[in-house]
Amino acid sequence: MSRARKLIELIEAVWVQKVKVKHHPPEGLFSEGTAEDIAKWAKRVHKDLRSAMASLNFFLNRAGKKLDPKIRRKVERAKELLRKMFKKE
């Protein structure tokens, strides 16, 4: 690994450690829960679609390329469900 790449990884690791979020999902929600569970959690803790989607996008971005494709599809499905939930209101 190049020296520049090691430096980039170090900077990314430090940045991630400093991130603070207001709403933490329950342990295992993304790995063990269904898309419906994820959507219900996001709707319950966020007052609008924008912040709920931002929360799910934050998870996807933070997990990066290492995220299991099954979980990524589940979260994308949860985003679709969220849009429908907020549209009904």
MODELLER restraints for C-alpha pairs under 7 A, 6 or more apart:
rsr = mdl.restraints
at = mdl.atoms
rsr.add(forms.Gaussian(group=physical.xy_distance, feature=features.Distance(at['CA:23:A'], at['CA:45:A']), mean=7.00, stdev=0.5))
rsr.add(forms.Gaussian(group=physical.xy_distance, feature=features.Distance(at['CA:29:A'], at['CA:38:A']), mean=6.62, stdev=0.5))
rsr.add(forms.Gaussian(group=physical.xy_distance, feature=features.Distance(at['CA:30:A'], at['CA:38:A']), mean=6.87, stdev=0.5))
rsr.add(forms.Gaussian(group=physical.xy_distance, feature=features.Distance(at['CA:30:A'], at['CA:71:A']), mean=6.64, stdev=0.5))
rsr.add(forms.Gaussian(group=physical.xy_distance, feature=features.Distance(at['CA:31:A'], at['CA:71:A']), mean=6.41, stdev=0.5))
rsr.add(forms.Gaussian(group=physical.xy_distance, feature=features.Distance(at['CA:34:A'], at['CA:74:A']), mean=6.98, stdev=0.5))
rsr.add(forms.Gaussian(group=physical.xy_distance, feature=features.Distance(at['CA:35:A'], at['CA:74:A']), mean=5.16, stdev=0.5))
rsr.add(forms.Gaussian(group=physical.xy_distance, feature=features.Distance(at['CA:35:A'], at['CA:75:A']), mean=6.15, stdev=0.5))
rsr.add(forms.Gaussian(group=physical.xy_distance, feature=features.Distance(at['CA:35:A'], at['CA:77:A']), mean=5.90, stdev=0.5))
rsr.add(forms.Gaussian(group=physical.xy_distance, feature=features.Distance(at['CA:35:A'], at['CA:78:A']), mean=4.51, stdev=0.5))
rsr.add(forms.Gaussian(group=physical.xy_distance, feature=features.Distance(at['CA:36:A'], at['CA:78:A']), mean=6.13, stdev=0.5))
rsr.add(forms.Gaussian(group=physical.xy_distance, feature=features.Distance(at['CA:38:A'], at['CA:78:A']), mean=5.99, stdev=0.5))
rsr.add(forms.Gaussian(group=physical.xy_distance, feature=features.Distance(at['CA:39:A'], at['CA:78:A']), mean=4.89, stdev=0.5))
rsr.add(forms.Gaussian(group=physical.xy_distance, feature=features.Distance(at['CA:39:A'], at['CA:79:A']), mean=6.75, stdev=0.5))
rsr.add(forms.Gaussian(group=physical.xy_distance, feature=features.Distance(at['CA:39:A'], at['CA:81:A']), mean=6.29, stdev=0.5))
rsr.add(forms.Gaussian(group=physical.xy_distance, feature=features.Distance(at['CA:39:A'], at['CA:82:A']), mean=5.46, stdev=0.5))
rsr.add(forms.Gaussian(group=physical.xy_distance, feature=features.Distance(at['CA:42:A'], at['CA:52:A']), mean=5.31, stdev=0.5))
rsr.add(forms.Gaussian(group=physical.xy_distance, feature=features.Distance(at['CA:43:A'], at['CA:52:A']), mean=6.41, stdev=0.5))
rsr.add(forms.Gaussian(group=physical.xy_distance, feature=features.Distance(at['CA:43:A'], at['CA:82:A']), mean=6.99, stdev=0.5))
rsr.add(forms.Gaussian(group=physical.xy_distance, feature=features.Distance(at['CA:46:A'], at['CA:52:A']), mean=5.33, stdev=0.5))
rsr.add(forms.Gaussian(group=physical.xy_distance, feature=features.Distance(at['CA:49:A'], at['CA:83:A']), mean=6.94, stdev=0.5))
rsr.add(forms.Gaussian(group=physical.xy_distance, feature=features.Distance(at['CA:49:A'], at['CA:86:A']), mean=6.28, stdev=0.5))
rsr.add(forms.Gaussian(group=physical.xy_distance, feature=features.Distance(at['CA:53:A'], at['CA:79:A']), mean=6.63, stdev=0.5))
